[in-house]
């Protein structure tokens, strides 16, 4: 059970740069995460798929631990 608790971490992801002029793939990634407007924040689970998305659009977003 203790391993499950550490997997329950969440990340707060905020869009800080515009998607205008971005690569279409990056636009789709941001929109699939729920980021459509600058300043919009979402809380997503800290798992491998979310980390992969963050890695691809890290120049457009700010990531911090969610409490």
C-alpha positions, -999 to +999 in steps of 0.1 A: +000+000+000+029+024+007+040+023-029+005+033-040+006+065-018+037+078-035+020+072-069-009+095-059+012+126-064-002+153-086+014+180-107+000+215-113+007+225-150+002+261-162+004+273-198+027+303-199+033+308-236+009+311-265+001+281-287-001+304-318+027+294-342+035+262-323+040+229-340+006+213-345+016+182-325+025+205-295-009+223-298-027+189-297-007+178-266-014+210-247-051+209-256-054+172-246-040+182-212-067+208-209-045+238-216-063+262-240-056+297-226-025+314-212-026+313-175-048+282-174-037+256-149-046+219-146-038+193-120-027+159-135-014+127-119+024+124-118+029+093-140+050+083-171+025+095-197+021+129-181+059+133-177+062+124-214+038+151-224+056+176-202+089+168-218+076+175-252+060+209-244+082+221-215+091+253-233+054+263-232+045+254-196+054+257-159+053+227-137+050+225-099+039+200-073+003+201-065-007+200-028 
